[in-house]
Amino acid sequence: MVRKKRLQNKVSESKLTLPIISLYAIGIWVLCGLIQKGWWIQFGSFFLSAFLMLLLNNTNALIRIYSRMVSSSFLVLSCAACFLFPFLSESLCQVFIIASYLVLFFTYQDKTSTGLTYYSFLCIGLASLCYVHILCYLPVLWLLMLIKLQTLSWRTFLASLMGTVTPYWFIVSWLIYKTDLTPLFEHFNQLTDIHRPFDFSLVNTGQIATISFITIIAIIGTINFWHTSYLDKFRIRQLYGFFIWMDLLSFLYFCLQPQHANMLIYLMIINTAPLVAHFLALTQKRMTNIIFYLITIIVFTLTAYNLWMSSSLF
């Protein structure tokens, strides 16, 4: 007996969902001040990130049916955090992180893939030029390469190190030519900027509300995936495990150092989008349909609130 499709399934499987969500995202950008503020590079980075999320889904078949919910969820969650639109460094960093995932996942169970590993961590190095604290994720990425991707060997480890430091080779060469290494020291000196853990006075209401919402739907997506993961291939289970651990560690990082909330929201959106997309596209119970309505109402309410607060700030 074929179960009747609910609204969440119709939305998830519709070919119109992504184009409509894209138009919605453009509207949010315009309302937030795209034209008046001239945020064209950030806007380009935003849609490049969405396109890379689309490729990430297509090349890895993250959802076992036809669905564009990964990129659609990414766009909707990013619009909910519209107060991040003006930040150029963080938006570029997000592009490089997704590109790193895209390349790294091709190395699955291939411990000789030094070339792909190099290019993946080259993206990590470029991301760290935009936001140096990305380097804190290196041990985590190596551990996930070992456990989830099963690709860590001494060759791929060295390739990852070389990829990470490559952008700095060029920067150092240029600074030596300019006979001024001060910018490099200032860049790495940011790593010593440590605040008190759980000091949430450093973040505003919009940041707290956004990261709380993303955390809640990440938990929903994680529980659902654990409950139904036996239906997915082993490789897909490993990739989702990668997303779940990166999400969890980003949330813990936020709790320990809340001053990095903006960058961590970007990272959590990347890792939460596949989880919530998997939940919305592959469940079709009455309760999950109710959750779909609640998520929709909350995300649009949160977007409206952050949009209103952003217009007040800018």
N, C-alpha and C positions, 0 to 999 in steps of 0.2 A: 504493500500500500504506500503510495506516494504522499508524503506529508505536505499539507498546504503551506506554501511559502508565506511568511509574514513580511511586514513592511521592511524590517531590518535586512531580510534576505533579498528583497526586491531592490533595495537601495544598494546593497553590497554588490550585486551581480549586474546592475544596470551599466550599460556603456555610456550613459549620460551623466553618471555621478561625478566622474573626474572633471569633465568640462564645466559642469555647473559649479562644482566646488572651486575650480580655478577662477571662474568669473566672480564668485563670492570673495575669494582671497584678494583679487585685484580691487574689488570694491572696498574691502577693509583697508588696504594700503592707501587708496585714494582718500578715504575718510580720515585716516591717521595722519596724513600730511605728505604723501609721496611727492605730489607736484609742487606744493608750496615749499617743502624743505629740500627737494632735490635729492631724495634718497635713491638714486637710480642704481648705484652699485649694489647697495643692500638689497634692492628689489630684484636685481639680476641674480644675486647670490641665493635669494630665497627660492626663486623658481628653478635655478640650477640644482639646488638641494632637492627639491621635489622631483625633478627629472631623474636625479641619481637614485632617489628612493624607488622610483618606478623601475629603473634598471635593476636595482637590488632585488626587487620582488620578482621581476621577469626572469632574471638569470638564475635565481635560486628556487623558483617555484615555492615561495614562502606560504602561499595559500593554495590548497589542492584543487580549487575550482577557479573558473575565470572570475577575477575580481580585481578592481583597482583601488581597493580599500586601504592598502598600505600607504600609497601616495596621497590618497584623499584624507586619511586620518592624519597624516603628517601636515597637510595644508591646514586642516581645521585646528589642530592643536597649536600650530605655529601662529595662527591668527588669534587664538585665545591669548597668546603671549605677545600681543601687538606692541606692548611697551618696549620690546626688544628691537623693534624695527630700526631705530637710528644707529644701533651699535654695529659699526663696520667690522671691527676685528673679530668679534664673536660670530658674525654671520659668515665671514670667510672661513673661520675655523670650522664651522659646521659643515661647509662644503668639503673641506679636506678630510674631515672625519668620516663622512659618508663614502667618499671616494676610497679611503683606506679600507673600510669594510668591504666595499665592492670588489677590490682587488684581493684582499686577504682571504675572502671566502672561496676564491678560486684555488687556493692552496690546500683545500681540505684533504687530509690524509696523504699529503705529498711532502715528505720531509726533504726532498731535493729541490723544492721550488724556491730557490734562492732569488731568482729574478723577480718573481711576483712579490715575494716577501720584501725585497728591497724597495720596490715601488710603493707598496702599501705603507711602509714605515717612512718613506720619503714624504708621503702625505701627512703622516704624523709629525714629522719634523717641520713641515710647512705650517701645519696647524699650531705648533708650539711657537713659531715666530709671531703668530697673531695673538696667542694666549699661552704664555710659557708654562702655566700650571698643567697643561695637557701632558707634559712630561711625567707627571705623577702617575699617569695611567700606564706607563711602560711595564712595570712589573705585573700589573693585572693582565695586560695584553699577552705577555709572554706565558703567564699561567694559563690563560684561556687557549692560547695556541697549543699548549701541551695537553690540556684536559679535553677541551671541546673540539678543536680543529684537528688535533693529533698531527700537528705539522712541525712541532719544535724539534730541532736538532742543532748541533753546534754550527752547522752551515747556515741554517735559517736564522739562528740567533745572531751570528756575526753579520748576516745580511740586514737584519733589522737594525742593528747598531749603526751600520754604515748608512742605511737609508735615513735614519733619524738625524745623523750629524751632517749629512751632505749639504743641506741648506746653510748650515753654520760655517762650513768651509768657505763658501762663497762670501758670506757676510764678513767673516774674519779677514779674508783676503782683501776685501774692499776697505775695511776699517784700517788694516795695516797700511794700505796704500794712502789712506787719508791721515795716517799717523794719529788715530784717535780711537782707542778701544773702549772709551767710556760708555757708549750706547750698549755694547755687549754686556759689560758689567752691570749696568742698570737693568738690563733685561733679565738676567739671571738673579739679580738681587731681589726681584719680586717674589721669588720662591721663599725668601726668609720673612715675608710679610705674613705672619701667623697671628690670628686673633684667638680669643677665647672660644672654646667649643660651645655650641648651643646658644651663642649670643645672637638671638634673633632680632635684637634691636637694630641690627645692621641691614635688615631687609624691610620692605614696606608691605602693606596689606595685599597689594596686587601680586607681588612675588610669592608671598605665603599662600594666597588662595590658589594661584596657578600651580605651584609645585605640589600642593596638597591634592588638587584635582588630578594631576598627572600621576601622582603616586597611587591614588585610589584606583584609577582605571588600569594602571600597571598591575596592581594586585589582582584585580578582577581577571585581567587577561592572563596572568601567570597561573592562577588557580584553575581557570578553564583549560589552559594548555596542558597543565599537569594531569588534569582529569581525562583529557581526550587525546593525549599525545600518542597513544598506541595506534591511532589511525594514520599518523604521519610516518614518513620514512625516517630511518635512524639519522640520516644526514640533517634533515630538517629539525629533528629534535635537538641535535647538537647546536645548530645555528640559533634556535630560539633560546637554548640554554645560555649561549653567548650574550644575547640581548638581555636576558633576565639578570645575569650577574653584573653586566655593565650598568643596568638600571639600578640595581640594589646598591652597588658601590657608589654610584653618583649621588643617590639619596643620602647615604652615610656621609659622604664627603660634604654634602650640603649641611648636614647636622653639625659636623665638626668645624667647618669653615664657611659659615653662611654668607660671608662677603662675596663669594664666588657664585652667588645664586643665578645670575644671568647666564653665565656659561654653562652651568649645570642644568638649567632648564633646557637649553639648546640640546645638550647631550641626552637628557631624559626623553625629550620629544623623539629623537632619532630611535631610541631603543624601545619606547613605549608604542609608537605607531604600529609596528608589526604585531605586537601583542594584542592591542585593541582591535586591529583589523582582523586578526585570526578569530577573535571572539565574535565579532559582529557578523562576519561572513559565514562562519561554519556552525553557528548555533541557531536553532529555530524553535525553541520552546517558548511558552507563554511568558515565563518569568524573564527570560533573556530579552524578549521583545519589550517588556516593561523597562528593563534596564537600559535598552537602546533609547527609549523615549526619554528616560531620566538623564542619560548622558547627553543627549541632544539638547535638552532644555538647559542643563547646567553649562554646557560648553558655550552656547550662544549667550547666556546670561553673563558668564565670565568674560566673554569677548566684549560685550556691550559695556561692562564695568571697566575693563582695562582700556577700552577705546575712549571712554569718557574721562578716565583719569589721565590718559596720555594726552588728550587734547587740552586738559587743564595744565599739565606740566609743560607742554611745548608751546 
